[in-house]
């Protein structure tokens, strides 16, 4: 799954640690999602999209 998390985070000037705190996950989880090593749970994906004011499809795209 591809995602725009790193770009969205950069647009807001947020560090991985700051985003992790807002999402109540570890910084390592944010890093793993950004690098495609981990796909978030559906509830977490919705929290991420909501935090950035986006639809889930605007943050995450399925594909190889």
Residue pairs with C-beta under 8 A, 6 or more apart in sequence:
1 36
1 39
1 60
1 61
1 62
1 63
2 36
2 60
2 61
2 62
2 63
3 33
3 34
3 36
3 59
3 60
3 61
4 58
4 59
4 60
5 30
5 33
5 34
5 48
5 59
6 34
8 52
8 54
8 59
9 15
9 16
9 19
9 30
9 34
12 52
14 22
16 27
16 30
16 31
16 34
17 27
19 30
20 26
20 27
20 29
20 30
22 51
23 30
23 44
23 47
23 48
23 51
25 44
29 38
29 40
32 38
33 39
33 40
33 48
40 48
45 56
45 59
45 60
46 56
48 59
49 55
49 56
49 58
49 59
49 60
52 59
